[in-house]
Amino acid sequence: MNKTMQSGIALTALIGLTAPAAALSFMNNDEANYTVIVTIGEQQTEFAMDAGATVQAACGESCSIVLIGPDGDLDQMDAVEADQLIVTTGIFQKTE
């Protein structure tokens, strides 16, 4: 095997190791900022989602998500890692 071929194989392996895993995706179409809580089993992750922002979160095979606005809980649903969600008027919607 020549050095060029070895380099190509090594680069392909490196790209495979560093490629991002699929993640649950949120896009905030509202002008309001929200807090999102993602629960996988017993583990909770909380993050801010600014107006107009798109964020990703780990979900695994399934997770529970809660959308929180300035006045408290707005929406809640179950999701899977492959879901892409849009927040409009404080409500989660799955994209097709």
N, C-alpha and C positions, 0 to 999 in steps of 0.2 A: 504494500500500500504506500503510495507516495505522500509527501508532506502536505500537499494541497488537499488531498482527499481526507487525511487525518484531521486537518484544521477544520474542514467543512463538517465532519462528523462531530467534532468537539463543539463547534459553534451551534449546531443543531441541538445537541444535548443540553447546552447551556440555556438556549432559548426555551426549551421545554421545561427546564427547572425554574426559570424566572417568569414564565408567563403567568399573568394573574388568574386566579381561580374565578369561576362564575360567582357573582354576588347579587344579592337583592338590590335593586336600583330604585331610588326615589327621585322624582322631579317635582319641585314646588312651583306650581303655576300661580300661586297666590302672592299678594303683596305683603302678607303677614309672615313673621318668623315663627317657627314651630320647634318643639322638642319631640323627638321620636325615641321610643323605647322598644328595643327588639329583645325578645325573650326566647332563648333556646334552652329547653329543659329548665334548669335552675339558674342559669347564667343570664344576667340582664346587661345590655349595653345601651347607654343613653347618649344621644348626640343632638346638637343643634342643627336645624335645617333652615337656613336663611331664605328670604324671599327670592325666588328665581333660581335657587341653587339646585344642583343635581348631586346627590350623594349615594354612596354604596355602603352596604353593611352585610356581614356574614349572616347567613340564615340556616344553612344546613338543609337537611331534607324537609324540615318544616320549622316554623317559628311563629310566634305571636307578636304583633306589632300594635303599638298604641301611639296615636297622634295627640299631642298636648298643645293647646293654644294658651294665650294669656289668661283665659278664664277657666282653664281646666281641660279635661279629656274631651276630645272632639270626635274621634273615630277609633275603632279597633277592628282588627281582622287577623286571620291566619294567612300565612304566606309560605312560599317555597323559594329556594335560592334563585331559581330562574325567573321569578316574577319581576316585572317592571311596573312600578306604580307611579301614578301622577296624583298630586294633591291639588284639588280644585275646590274652592269654597269650604275648606276644612274637612274634606272627605277624600279617602283613598279610592282610587279607581285603577283597575288593572288595564294595561294596554294589551292589545291583541298581538 
